[in-house]
Amino acid sequence: MMPVLFVSHGAPTLPLEPGDTGAAWRKLGEQLPRPSAILMISAHWGTRIPTISRAVQPETIHDFSGFPAELYKLQYPAPGAPAMAQAAALVLQQADIPVQLDDTHGLDHGAWVPLSLMYPQADIPVAQLSLQPDKDPAWHIALGRALRPLREQGVLIIGSGSITHNLRALFKHPPGAPAPDWVTEFCDWMAERIKAGDLDALSAYRTLAPHAVQNHPTDEHLLPLFVALGAANKIDNAVHLNRVMTFGLLAMDAWVFD
């Protein structure tokens, strides 16, 4: 059975400045069993109803502005995974979760940025599943739980978001300054709750975790984690990777779940 991943995808410039995180993602791609297909759940695609991309050749979406021109030239020409998309839709329907298919949606940077480092050959079929930003963590855990049968088919389920994501504070953070306590205390709490296998506390992170709203003014960048938590068989033995902090406030943590 394939593992489940959560990765913090960082800034869109990560492929240009991969650093320690790029090296970690590259090593991870080399160590994992080769997937039959990849299902990405990115913080950058939200819909009211869960939607799965069925594009045969998904385009590389440059869904950002104000970055170096060379970034917009990068392409990630992985094939689509229409058969897997159909299978994913079926398991959601069997769990009484409404679902729709989209034949045109490409790969946003929450998908192609980490994949370009993990699987630079772009030769593994990829589809995306959207988040529901109006739904809570418990909904997304249930969504992930419904996807578990795909793992037996060799599908690698990856949630791609960010453990911390306050961009307004990030732009004000002095360059080179260490992460403030309100960031590190939140990261520590999340890691401790995952190690304890405490899904109830994690689901209620906005009221229980220290500085939760300060780290996530909106929670779309943490919702992919909850999909991964639901898709995992157990979480208390998760491998915690890459405790790197970029730009002083943007945590690049990742987990591998059984």
N, C-alpha and C positions, 0 to 999 in steps of 0.2 A: 504494500500500500504506500502511495506517495505521501510524503510529509506535507505540512501546511506552513506557509511563511507569512510573516508580517515584516515589511521593510519600511523604513522612513526614507522617502525618495529625495528629500532635500530640495535645493534650488535647481531650476532647469539647467544651470551651468555645470552640473555635476559631470557630464561626459567630457567637458572641456578641462575641468579641474578635478579629476577623480580622487586624488589623495588617498588617505587611508580607507575611506568608505568605498571608493571604486575598487580598491584592492580586495576588500572584504567581500564585495558582491561578486567579483570575478572568481575568487576562491570558492565561494558558496556554490556558484554555478558549476564549477568543476567537481565538487564533492557530491552533489545531489545525484540520485538516480536520474537518468534521462527521461523526461516526461513524454507522454504521447501527445499532450497538448497542455496549454497553460490557460487558466481562467484568472484574469486580473480583475481585482476590485479596487478601483482607484478613487481617491478623494475628489478627483476632478470631473466625475460624471455622476450627477444626481438627477433622478427622475421621481415622479410620484409613484409609478408602478415599476417593480424590478424589470429591467430591460437588458437583454443579452444581445451583443453584437454578433451578426451572422455574416459579416462581410467576407467575401472570398479573398480579397486582397486589401486589408485595412490600410488606409492612408496614415501617415505620420502627422499628427496634429500638433502644430506649434501654438499652443494655447497660452501664450504669454506675450509680453511686449517689453521693449526697452532693454533688451539684452544684445550681446555682440552679434553682428551679422552672420558670423560663421555658425552660430547655433541654429539659425533658421535653415541652414543648408543640410543639417544632419537628417538622415532618413533611417528608419528601422523597417525594412521591407519584409517583415515576417509574414508568412501566409496566414490567412484566417483559419478559423476552425469551425466551419458551419455545422459539421456533424456533432462535434462536442457541444456547440451552442444548443442544438436540438435536444441532446441528452440532458443538458443542464436545465432547459425549460421543462422537460418531462419530470425530473426529480422535484422541481419546485411545484409543479402542478399536483404531483402525488402528495405533497405536503400541504396542499390547499393554500399555497402562496400564489397570488396572481402574478402573471409574467407575460411579457411581450418580447418579440424579436425585432431587431433593427438591422436592415440589410446594408446600411451605409456608414454607420458610426465607425470611426477609425480608432487609433491608439493615441490617447492623450499623454501628456508628458509624465503623469503619474504612472503610466504603464511603460512607455518606451524608454524613459531615462534609466530605471533600474534594469530593465531587460537588456538594454544595449551593453551593459556592463556584465551582467550574468551570462548572457547568451549572445555574444557579439556576432556570431555567424547568422543570426536572425533566421534560423532554419527550423524552429519549433512553432507549430501552429498556435495562434493566440486569439482569444476572444475576451471581451470585457463584459462584466456585469455591473450595472449601475447601483449606486446607493440610494437610499430614501432619506434625504436630510430632514424631513419632517417626522421621521420615526426615531424611536429611542434605541439605546444600545441593546436592550433585550430583544427588540425586533430583529436587529442585525445578527445577534447570536442565533436566533431561530433560523434566519436565512442561511447562515453558515452551516448549521446542523443539517438542514435539508440537502445541502450540497455534498455531504460526506460520501455518498455512494460513488461520486465521480472519482474519488481517490483510488478506488479499487480498479478503475479503468485506466489508471496511469496518469490522471490529470493532476497537475500541480496547481493548487489554489494559492494565490498570492494576494494578500491585502497590502495595499500601498498607500501610505498616508504620512503621518508624522506624530511622534510622541508628544512634541510640543509645537504649537503653531500660533504664536501671537506676532504677526508681521508688523503691526504698528509699533510694538515695543522693540522688535528687532531693528527697525530702521533708526531707532533712537539710541540703541545700545552702543556705547563707545567701542570703536574698533580695538580688538585685542584684549578687552576686559573679560574677566572670567564670568561664567554663568552665575546669575544671582541665586540666592537661596530659594526664591519662589519657583525657579525652574528645577533645580536639583532635587528639592524636596518632593516635588510632584513626580519626577522620574523615578525616584527611589520608591515612592509609594506604589506606583504602577508595577514596578519590578517585583516588589515584595508580595503584592496581591496575586500576581501571576504565579510566582513560585509557590504560594500557598494554595493555588487552585481555586481561589475565592471568586467565582463568577458573580455571586450576588453583590459583593462589594464593588467589583469592577463595573457592573451594570449601573450601580448608583454612584459612579465616580464623581459626578458633578456636585453631589452633596457631601460625599465622604472624603474625597481626596484633597489634600492641601493645595490651595491656589489653583483649583481646577479651572474655574472660569477665566482666571488670568492667563493660564496657559492655552486655553481653548475658548476664546470668545464665542466662536461657533464650533460645533464638534465634528464637522464633516471630515477633518483630517484624522480623527481618532476612530471614526466608525469602521474603516476597513479592518482595524484590529479586532473588533467584535465579530465580524464575519469570520476571521481566521480562528478566533477562540471557539466559535460554534462549530466550525468544520473540524477542529482537532478532536481526537479521541480523549485526550487528557492534556492538561496544561501544566501540572505541577512539576513535570520533568522537562520543561521546555529549555532549549539551549538559547541563552541570551547572548546576542552578538553585538559588536560594534558600538560600545558606549562612547561614541564620539559626539562632541558638541561643535556645531559650525555656527559662525557668526555670533557666537556668545550665547544664543538663545535657542537655536534650532537643534534639538536632539535627534541623532541619527540611529537610535536603537533599532534592533531587529530581533525577531525570535523565530526559531524553528520548532514546530510542534509535531508531536506524533499523531 
